[in-house]
Amino acid sequence: MTRISAAKSATQHGFTLLELLLVLGILGMLATLAVPALRSLDAPSFNAQVRQATGLLNNARRMAVVHGQMTQVEFRMTDDANQPDEPDNLQSTSQSAMTGRWQSDDLELWYASSTQSLQPVQEQLVISFFPEGGSTGGELSFRQNQRMRIVEIDPFSGRVNVRDE
């Protein structure tokens, strides 16, 4: 027969409650830091697309005033990956020039003119800028998940203003 010594029976196996609570607290703090960072992974894409649209609108406004003819920016919403983007084939006539085309399939685009309420853009929207400085005006609302950015186009001056919601 073997004798069980008092020293062997007193050894601990497992973790104390304090150790478990400490580890859970550290994991909780890490989770509060990591979750917002993971949610904003697509934010650079959203911001870049809104900046691109704003740049196209500002460029069209400048071109209308400088060249003395109406310019237009076309906004397309498409789910068709096979539809090519054709920036080199922008149509131009003696009355107006298409200066830019913005296309997206992962953002929602809503538009409100001065006479209409905010409505989703299904396929295509054209914003025009006039040589005198005015525009068709309106409000573009870019949305992705819980992010939303509003681009206001003043119908009298054609100025483009971006605001967060």
PyMOL commands that place a pseudoatom at each C-alpha (Angstrom):
pseudoatom trace, name=CA, resn=MET, resi=1, chain=A, elem=C, hetatm=0, pos=[0.000, 0.000, 0.000]
pseudoatom trace, name=CA, resn=THR, resi=2, chain=A, elem=C, hetatm=0, pos=[1.077, 3.482, -0.784]
pseudoatom trace, name=CA, resn=ARG, resi=3, chain=A, elem=C, hetatm=0, pos=[0.747, 6.310, 1.564]
pseudoatom trace, name=CA, resn=ILE, resi=4, chain=A, elem=C, hetatm=0, pos=[-0.761, 9.536, 0.370]
pseudoatom trace, name=CA, resn=SER, resi=5, chain=A, elem=C, hetatm=0, pos=[1.203, 12.384, 1.686]
pseudoatom trace, name=CA, resn=ALA, resi=6, chain=A, elem=C, hetatm=0, pos=[-0.391, 15.605, 2.835]
pseudoatom trace, name=CA, resn=ALA, resi=7, chain=A, elem=C, hetatm=0, pos=[1.728, 17.638, 0.387]
pseudoatom trace, name=CA, resn=LYS, resi=8, chain=A, elem=C, hetatm=0, pos=[0.378, 15.853, -2.694]
pseudoatom trace, name=CA, resn=SER, resi=9, chain=A, elem=C, hetatm=0, pos=[-3.263, 16.168, -1.672]
pseudoatom trace, name=CA, resn=ALA, resi=10, chain=A, elem=C, hetatm=0, pos=[-2.933, 19.942, -1.125]
pseudoatom trace, name=CA, resn=THR, resi=11, chain=A, elem=C, hetatm=0, pos=[-1.817, 20.747, -4.719]
pseudoatom trace, name=CA, resn=GLN, resi=12, chain=A, elem=C, hetatm=0, pos=[-4.284, 22.731, -6.811]
pseudoatom trace, name=CA, resn=HIS, resi=13, chain=A, elem=C, hetatm=0, pos=[-5.641, 21.757, -10.177]
pseudoatom trace, name=CA, resn=GLY, resi=14, chain=A, elem=C, hetatm=0, pos=[-7.454, 24.463, -12.235]
pseudoatom trace, name=CA, resn=PHE, resi=15, chain=A, elem=C, hetatm=0, pos=[-7.842, 28.207, -11.909]
pseudoatom trace, name=CA, resn=THR, resi=16, chain=A, elem=C, hetatm=0, pos=[-9.016, 30.427, -9.128]
pseudoatom trace, name=CA, resn=LEU, resi=17, chain=A, elem=C, hetatm=0, pos=[-12.050, 32.652, -9.536]
pseudoatom trace, name=CA, resn=LEU, resi=18, chain=A, elem=C, hetatm=0, pos=[-9.815, 35.739, -9.496]
pseudoatom trace, name=CA, resn=GLU, resi=19, chain=A, elem=C, hetatm=0, pos=[-7.700, 34.420, -12.372]
pseudoatom trace, name=CA, resn=LEU, resi=20, chain=A, elem=C, hetatm=0, pos=[-10.796, 33.639, -14.463]
pseudoatom trace, name=CA, resn=LEU, resi=21, chain=A, elem=C, hetatm=0, pos=[-12.295, 37.085, -13.846]
pseudoatom trace, name=CA, resn=LEU, resi=22, chain=A, elem=C, hetatm=0, pos=[-9.020, 38.773, -14.782]
pseudoatom trace, name=CA, resn=VAL, resi=23, chain=A, elem=C, hetatm=0, pos=[-8.789, 36.879, -18.094]
pseudoatom trace, name=CA, resn=LEU, resi=24, chain=A, elem=C, hetatm=0, pos=[-12.455, 37.594, -18.907]
pseudoatom trace, name=CA, resn=GLY, resi=25, chain=A, elem=C, hetatm=0, pos=[-11.921, 41.300, -18.168]
pseudoatom trace, name=CA, resn=ILE, resi=26, chain=A, elem=C, hetatm=0, pos=[-8.928, 41.462, -20.521]
pseudoatom trace, name=CA, resn=LEU, resi=27, chain=A, elem=C, hetatm=0, pos=[-10.881, 39.651, -23.267]
pseudoatom trace, name=CA, resn=GLY, resi=28, chain=A, elem=C, hetatm=0, pos=[-13.785, 42.061, -22.787]
pseudoatom trace, name=CA, resn=MET, resi=29, chain=A, elem=C, hetatm=0, pos=[-11.518, 45.099, -23.196]
pseudoatom trace, name=CA, resn=LEU, resi=30, chain=A, elem=C, hetatm=0, pos=[-9.957, 43.624, -26.339]
pseudoatom trace, name=CA, resn=ALA, resi=31, chain=A, elem=C, hetatm=0, pos=[-13.404, 42.952, -27.787]
pseudoatom trace, name=CA, resn=THR, resi=32, chain=A, elem=C, hetatm=0, pos=[-14.524, 46.554, -27.225]
pseudoatom trace, name=CA, resn=LEU, resi=33, chain=A, elem=C, hetatm=0, pos=[-11.471, 47.750, -29.150]
pseudoatom trace, name=CA, resn=ALA, resi=34, chain=A, elem=C, hetatm=0, pos=[-11.597, 45.193, -31.973]
pseudoatom trace, name=CA, resn=VAL, resi=35, chain=A, elem=C, hetatm=0, pos=[-15.311, 45.184, -32.899]
pseudoatom trace, name=CA, resn=PRO, resi=36, chain=A, elem=C, hetatm=0, pos=[-15.538, 48.840, -34.064]
pseudoatom trace, name=CA, resn=ALA, resi=37, chain=A, elem=C, hetatm=0, pos=[-12.340, 48.410, -36.068]
pseudoatom trace, name=CA, resn=LEU, resi=38, chain=A, elem=C, hetatm=0, pos=[-13.776, 45.364, -37.842]
pseudoatom trace, name=CA, resn=ARG, resi=39, chain=A, elem=C, hetatm=0, pos=[-17.049, 47.159, -38.640]
pseudoatom trace, name=CA, resn=SER, resi=40, chain=A, elem=C, hetatm=0, pos=[-15.267, 50.048, -40.357]
pseudoatom trace, name=CA, resn=LEU, resi=41, chain=A, elem=C, hetatm=0, pos=[-13.212, 47.946, -42.786]
pseudoatom trace, name=CA, resn=ASP, resi=42, chain=A, elem=C, hetatm=0, pos=[-15.372, 49.031, -45.736]
pseudoatom trace, name=CA, resn=ALA, resi=43, chain=A, elem=C, hetatm=0, pos=[-15.344, 52.723, -44.701]
pseudoatom trace, name=CA, resn=PRO, resi=44, chain=A, elem=C, hetatm=0, pos=[-12.368, 53.634, -46.943]
pseudoatom trace, name=CA, resn=SER, resi=45, chain=A, elem=C, hetatm=0, pos=[-14.259, 52.336, -49.981]
pseudoatom trace, name=CA, resn=PHE, resi=46, chain=A, elem=C, hetatm=0, pos=[-17.363, 54.311, -49.021]
pseudoatom trace, name=CA, resn=ASN, resi=47, chain=A, elem=C, hetatm=0, pos=[-15.395, 57.513, -48.435]
pseudoatom trace, name=CA, resn=ALA, resi=48, chain=A, elem=C, hetatm=0, pos=[-13.463, 57.112, -51.690]
pseudoatom trace, name=CA, resn=GLN, resi=49, chain=A, elem=C, hetatm=0, pos=[-16.649, 56.674, -53.719]
pseudoatom trace, name=CA, resn=VAL, resi=50, chain=A, elem=C, hetatm=0, pos=[-18.246, 59.764, -52.168]
pseudoatom trace, name=CA, resn=ARG, resi=51, chain=A, elem=C, hetatm=0, pos=[-15.057, 61.777, -52.811]
pseudoatom trace, name=CA, resn=GLN, resi=52, chain=A, elem=C, hetatm=0, pos=[-15.028, 60.579, -56.425]
pseudoatom trace, name=CA, resn=ALA, resi=53, chain=A, elem=C, hetatm=0, pos=[-18.646, 61.686, -56.938]
pseudoatom trace, name=CA, resn=THR, resi=54, chain=A, elem=C, hetatm=0, pos=[-17.941, 65.062, -55.322]
pseudoatom trace, name=CA, resn=GLY, resi=55, chain=A, elem=C, hetatm=0, pos=[-14.861, 65.542, -57.493]
pseudoatom trace, name=CA, resn=LEU, resi=56, chain=A, elem=C, hetatm=0, pos=[-16.847, 64.782, -60.647]
pseudoatom trace, name=CA, resn=LEU, resi=57, chain=A, elem=C, hetatm=0, pos=[-19.524, 67.291, -59.667]
pseudoatom trace, name=CA, resn=ASN, resi=58, chain=A, elem=C, hetatm=0, pos=[-16.988, 70.036, -58.880]
pseudoatom trace, name=CA, resn=ASN, resi=59, chain=A, elem=C, hetatm=0, pos=[-15.128, 69.362, -62.136]
pseudoatom trace, name=CA, resn=ALA, resi=60, chain=A, elem=C, hetatm=0, pos=[-18.362, 69.544, -64.163]
pseudoatom trace, name=CA, resn=ARG, resi=61, chain=A, elem=C, hetatm=0, pos=[-19.216, 72.866, -62.527]
pseudoatom trace, name=CA, resn=ARG, resi=62, chain=A, elem=C, hetatm=0, pos=[-15.801, 74.305, -63.408]
pseudoatom trace, name=CA, resn=MET, resi=63, chain=A, elem=C, hetatm=0, pos=[-15.923, 72.973, -66.968]
pseudoatom trace, name=CA, resn=ALA, resi=64, chain=A, elem=C, hetatm=0, pos=[-19.360, 74.505, -67.579]
pseudoatom trace, name=CA, resn=VAL, resi=65, chain=A, elem=C, hetatm=0, pos=[-18.173, 77.948, -66.538]
pseudoatom trace, name=CA, resn=VAL, resi=66, chain=A, elem=C, hetatm=0, pos=[-14.795, 77.760, -68.313]
pseudoatom trace, name=CA, resn=HIS, resi=67, chain=A, elem=C, hetatm=0, pos=[-16.057, 76.333, -71.626]
pseudoatom trace, name=CA, resn=GLY, resi=68, chain=A, elem=C, hetatm=0, pos=[-19.330, 78.222, -71.637]
pseudoatom trace, name=CA, resn=GLN, resi=69, chain=A, elem=C, hetatm=0, pos=[-21.524, 75.188, -72.270]
pseudoatom trace, name=CA, resn=MET, resi=70, chain=A, elem=C, hetatm=0, pos=[-23.724, 72.935, -70.175]
pseudoatom trace, name=CA, resn=THR, resi=71, chain=A, elem=C, hetatm=0, pos=[-21.945, 69.927, -68.658]
pseudoatom trace, name=CA, resn=GLN, resi=72, chain=A, elem=C, hetatm=0, pos=[-23.416, 66.810, -67.095]
pseudoatom trace, name=CA, resn=VAL, resi=73, chain=A, elem=C, hetatm=0, pos=[-22.444, 64.100, -64.636]
pseudoatom trace, name=CA, resn=GLU, resi=74, chain=A, elem=C, hetatm=0, pos=[-24.141, 60.734, -64.922]
pseudoatom trace, name=CA, resn=PHE, resi=75, chain=A, elem=C, hetatm=0, pos=[-24.748, 58.519, -61.892]
pseudoatom trace, name=CA, resn=ARG, resi=76, chain=A, elem=C, hetatm=0, pos=[-25.434, 54.829, -62.577]
pseudoatom trace, name=CA, resn=MET, resi=77, chain=A, elem=C, hetatm=0, pos=[-26.567, 52.173, -60.191]
pseudoatom trace, name=CA, resn=THR, resi=78, chain=A, elem=C, hetatm=0, pos=[-25.844, 48.716, -61.534]
pseudoatom trace, name=CA, resn=ASP, resi=79, chain=A, elem=C, hetatm=0, pos=[-25.765, 45.144, -60.299]
pseudoatom trace, name=CA, resn=ASP, resi=80, chain=A, elem=C, hetatm=0, pos=[-24.439, 43.836, -63.618]
pseudoatom trace, name=CA, resn=ALA, resi=81, chain=A, elem=C, hetatm=0, pos=[-20.727, 43.086, -63.339]
pseudoatom trace, name=CA, resn=ASN, resi=82, chain=A, elem=C, hetatm=0, pos=[-20.504, 42.522, -67.106]
pseudoatom trace, name=CA, resn=GLN, resi=83, chain=A, elem=C, hetatm=0, pos=[-21.557, 46.063, -67.974]
pseudoatom trace, name=CA, resn=PRO, resi=84, chain=A, elem=C, hetatm=0, pos=[-18.339, 47.922, -68.821]
pseudoatom trace, name=CA, resn=ASP, resi=85, chain=A, elem=C, hetatm=0, pos=[-17.498, 51.353, -67.524]
pseudoatom trace, name=CA, resn=GLU, resi=86, chain=A, elem=C, hetatm=0, pos=[-16.832, 53.549, -70.557]
pseudoatom trace, name=CA, resn=PRO, resi=87, chain=A, elem=C, hetatm=0, pos=[-15.090, 56.754, -69.446]
pseudoatom trace, name=CA, resn=ASP, resi=88, chain=A, elem=C, hetatm=0, pos=[-13.529, 57.319, -72.889]
pseudoatom trace, name=CA, resn=ASN, resi=89, chain=A, elem=C, hetatm=0, pos=[-16.866, 57.191, -74.706]
pseudoatom trace, name=CA, resn=LEU, resi=90, chain=A, elem=C, hetatm=0, pos=[-18.512, 60.091, -72.881]
pseudoatom trace, name=CA, resn=GLN, resi=91, chain=A, elem=C, hetatm=0, pos=[-20.960, 61.685, -75.275]
pseudoatom trace, name=CA, resn=SER, resi=92, chain=A, elem=C, hetatm=0, pos=[-20.629, 65.320, -76.151]
pseudoatom trace, name=CA, resn=THR, resi=93, chain=A, elem=C, hetatm=0, pos=[-22.882, 67.519, -78.236]
pseudoatom trace, name=CA, resn=SER, resi=94, chain=A, elem=C, hetatm=0, pos=[-22.849, 71.199, -79.138]
pseudoatom trace, name=CA, resn=GLN, resi=95, chain=A, elem=C, hetatm=0, pos=[-25.437, 71.848, -76.390]
pseudoatom trace, name=CA, resn=SER, resi=96, chain=A, elem=C, hetatm=0, pos=[-23.847, 69.902, -73.541]
pseudoatom trace, name=CA, resn=ALA, resi=97, chain=A, elem=C, hetatm=0, pos=[-20.903, 67.719, -72.613]
pseudoatom trace, name=CA, resn=MET, resi=98, chain=A, elem=C, hetatm=0, pos=[-20.887, 64.629, -70.404]
pseudoatom trace, name=CA, resn=THR, resi=99, chain=A, elem=C, hetatm=0, pos=[-17.863, 65.308, -68.210]
pseudoatom trace, name=CA, resn=GLY, resi=100, chain=A, elem=C, hetatm=0, pos=[-18.070, 62.352, -65.890]
pseudoatom trace, name=CA, resn=ARG, resi=101, chain=A, elem=C, hetatm=0, pos=[-19.730, 59.118, -64.984]
pseudoatom trace, name=CA, resn=TRP, resi=102, chain=A, elem=C, hetatm=0, pos=[-19.994, 57.655, -61.509]
pseudoatom trace, name=CA, resn=GLN, resi=103, chain=A, elem=C, hetatm=0, pos=[-20.988, 54.016, -61.158]
pseudoatom trace, name=CA, resn=SER, resi=104, chain=A, elem=C, hetatm=0, pos=[-21.501, 51.794, -58.139]
pseudoatom trace, name=CA, resn=ASP, resi=105, chain=A, elem=C, hetatm=0, pos=[-23.136, 48.524, -57.269]
pseudoatom trace, name=CA, resn=ASP, resi=106, chain=A, elem=C, hetatm=0, pos=[-22.409, 48.396, -53.546]
pseudoatom trace, name=CA, resn=LEU, resi=107, chain=A, elem=C, hetatm=0, pos=[-23.791, 51.774, -52.409]
pseudoatom trace, name=CA, resn=GLU, resi=108, chain=A, elem=C, hetatm=0, pos=[-27.344, 53.035, -52.244]
pseudoatom trace, name=CA, resn=LEU, resi=109, chain=A, elem=C, hetatm=0, pos=[-27.930, 56.385, -53.933]
pseudoatom trace, name=CA, resn=TRP, resi=110, chain=A, elem=C, hetatm=0, pos=[-30.953, 58.541, -53.142]
pseudoatom trace, name=CA, resn=TYR, resi=111, chain=A, elem=C, hetatm=0, pos=[-31.819, 61.826, -54.864]
pseudoatom trace, name=CA, resn=ALA, resi=112, chain=A, elem=C, hetatm=0, pos=[-34.113, 64.720, -54.001]
pseudoatom trace, name=CA, resn=SER, resi=113, chain=A, elem=C, hetatm=0, pos=[-34.592, 67.634, -56.392]
pseudoatom trace, name=CA, resn=SER, resi=114, chain=A, elem=C, hetatm=0, pos=[-35.967, 70.974, -55.241]
pseudoatom trace, name=CA, resn=THR, resi=115, chain=A, elem=C, hetatm=0, pos=[-39.496, 69.817, -56.122]
pseudoatom trace, name=CA, resn=GLN, resi=116, chain=A, elem=C, hetatm=0, pos=[-39.374, 66.117, -55.179]
pseudoatom trace, name=CA, resn=SER, resi=117, chain=A, elem=C, hetatm=0, pos=[-38.824, 64.196, -51.988]
pseudoatom trace, name=CA, resn=LEU, resi=118, chain=A, elem=C, hetatm=0, pos=[-35.888, 61.854, -51.464]
pseudoatom trace, name=CA, resn=GLN, resi=119, chain=A, elem=C, hetatm=0, pos=[-36.209, 58.808, -53.735]
pseudoatom trace, name=CA, resn=PRO, resi=120, chain=A, elem=C, hetatm=0, pos=[-33.816, 55.926, -54.520]
pseudoatom trace, name=CA, resn=VAL, resi=121, chain=A, elem=C, hetatm=0, pos=[-31.953, 56.081, -57.826]
pseudoatom trace, name=CA, resn=GLN, resi=122, chain=A, elem=C, hetatm=0, pos=[-32.758, 52.833, -59.612]
pseudoatom trace, name=CA, resn=GLU, resi=123, chain=A, elem=C, hetatm=0, pos=[-30.703, 52.990, -62.801]
pseudoatom trace, name=CA, resn=GLN, resi=124, chain=A, elem=C, hetatm=0, pos=[-29.473, 56.414, -63.904]
pseudoatom trace, name=CA, resn=LEU, resi=125, chain=A, elem=C, hetatm=0, pos=[-29.436, 60.041, -62.786]
pseudoatom trace, name=CA, resn=VAL, resi=126, chain=A, elem=C, hetatm=0, pos=[-27.974, 63.018, -64.662]
pseudoatom trace, name=CA, resn=ILE, resi=127, chain=A, elem=C, hetatm=0, pos=[-26.966, 66.255, -62.910]
pseudoatom trace, name=CA, resn=SER, resi=128, chain=A, elem=C, hetatm=0, pos=[-26.442, 69.243, -65.234]
pseudoatom trace, name=CA, resn=PHE, resi=129, chain=A, elem=C, hetatm=0, pos=[-24.351, 72.375, -64.685]
pseudoatom trace, name=CA, resn=PHE, resi=130, chain=A, elem=C, hetatm=0, pos=[-24.927, 75.577, -66.677]
pseudoatom trace, name=CA, resn=PRO, resi=131, chain=A, elem=C, hetatm=0, pos=[-22.389, 78.152, -67.942]
pseudoatom trace, name=CA, resn=GLU, resi=132, chain=A, elem=C, hetatm=0, pos=[-23.923, 80.889, -65.783]
pseudoatom trace, name=CA, resn=GLY, resi=133, chain=A, elem=C, hetatm=0, pos=[-22.996, 78.891, -62.667]
pseudoatom trace, name=CA, resn=GLY, resi=134, chain=A, elem=C, hetatm=0, pos=[-26.328, 77.262, -61.861]
pseudoatom trace, name=CA, resn=SER, resi=135, chain=A, elem=C, hetatm=0, pos=[-27.259, 73.591, -61.917]
pseudoatom trace, name=CA, resn=THR, resi=136, chain=A, elem=C, hetatm=0, pos=[-30.230, 71.264, -61.801]
pseudoatom trace, name=CA, resn=GLY, resi=137, chain=A, elem=C, hetatm=0, pos=[-29.426, 71.120, -58.091]
pseudoatom trace, name=CA, resn=GLY, resi=138, chain=A, elem=C, hetatm=0, pos=[-30.676, 68.687, -55.547]
pseudoatom trace, name=CA, resn=GLU, resi=139, chain=A, elem=C, hetatm=0, pos=[-29.465, 66.461, -52.773]
pseudoatom trace, name=CA, resn=LEU, resi=140, chain=A, elem=C, hetatm=0, pos=[-27.630, 63.164, -53.245]
pseudoatom trace, name=CA, resn=SER, resi=141, chain=A, elem=C, hetatm=0, pos=[-27.639, 60.751, -50.328]
pseudoatom trace, name=CA, resn=PHE, resi=142, chain=A, elem=C, hetatm=0, pos=[-24.971, 58.026, -50.412]
pseudoatom trace, name=CA, resn=ARG, resi=143, chain=A, elem=C, hetatm=0, pos=[-25.685, 55.122, -48.065]
pseudoatom trace, name=CA, resn=GLN, resi=144, chain=A, elem=C, hetatm=0, pos=[-23.865, 51.955, -47.098]
pseudoatom trace, name=CA, resn=ASN, resi=145, chain=A, elem=C, hetatm=0, pos=[-24.894, 49.885, -44.089]
pseudoatom trace, name=CA, resn=GLN, resi=146, chain=A, elem=C, hetatm=0, pos=[-25.218, 52.453, -41.294]
pseudoatom trace, name=CA, resn=ARG, resi=147, chain=A, elem=C, hetatm=0, pos=[-23.125, 55.158, -42.955]
pseudoatom trace, name=CA, resn=MET, resi=148, chain=A, elem=C, hetatm=0, pos=[-24.710, 58.032, -44.813]
pseudoatom trace, name=CA, resn=ARG, resi=149, chain=A, elem=C, hetatm=0, pos=[-23.227, 61.094, -46.466]
pseudoatom trace, name=CA, resn=ILE, resi=150, chain=A, elem=C, hetatm=0, pos=[-25.250, 63.874, -48.111]
pseudoatom trace, name=CA, resn=VAL, resi=151, chain=A, elem=C, hetatm=0, pos=[-23.996, 65.884, -51.096]
pseudoatom trace, name=CA, resn=GLU, resi=152, chain=A, elem=C, hetatm=0, pos=[-25.966, 69.092, -51.618]
pseudoatom trace, name=CA, resn=ILE, resi=153, chain=A, elem=C, hetatm=0, pos=[-25.873, 70.819, -55.015]
pseudoatom trace, name=CA, resn=ASP, resi=154, chain=A, elem=C, hetatm=0, pos=[-27.068, 74.428, -54.946]
pseudoatom trace, name=CA, resn=PRO, resi=155, chain=A, elem=C, hetatm=0, pos=[-29.329, 75.070, -57.960]
pseudoatom trace, name=CA, resn=PHE, resi=156, chain=A, elem=C, hetatm=0, pos=[-28.428, 78.784, -58.133]
pseudoatom trace, name=CA, resn=SER, resi=157, chain=A, elem=C, hetatm=0, pos=[-24.647, 78.689, -57.757]
pseudoatom trace, name=CA, resn=GLY, resi=158, chain=A, elem=C, hetatm=0, pos=[-23.914, 75.031, -58.555]
pseudoatom trace, name=CA, resn=ARG, resi=159, chain=A, elem=C, hetatm=0, pos=[-21.774, 74.765, -55.427]
pseudoatom trace, name=CA, resn=VAL, resi=160, chain=A, elem=C, hetatm=0, pos=[-21.280, 71.297, -54.015]
pseudoatom trace, name=CA, resn=ASN, resi=161, chain=A, elem=C, hetatm=0, pos=[-21.388, 70.819, -50.249]
pseudoatom trace, name=CA, resn=VAL, resi=162, chain=A, elem=C, hetatm=0, pos=[-20.787, 67.514, -48.399]
pseudoatom trace, name=CA, resn=ARG, resi=163, chain=A, elem=C, hetatm=0, pos=[-22.166, 66.770, -44.944]
pseudoatom trace, name=CA, resn=ASP, resi=164, chain=A, elem=C, hetatm=0, pos=[-22.307, 63.714, -42.715]
pseudoatom trace, name=CA, resn=GLU, resi=165, chain=A, elem=C, hetatm=0, pos=[-25.532, 62.422, -41.228]
for i in range(1, 165): cmd.bond("trace and resi %d" % i, "trace and resi %d" % (i + 1))
show_as sticks, trace
zoom trace
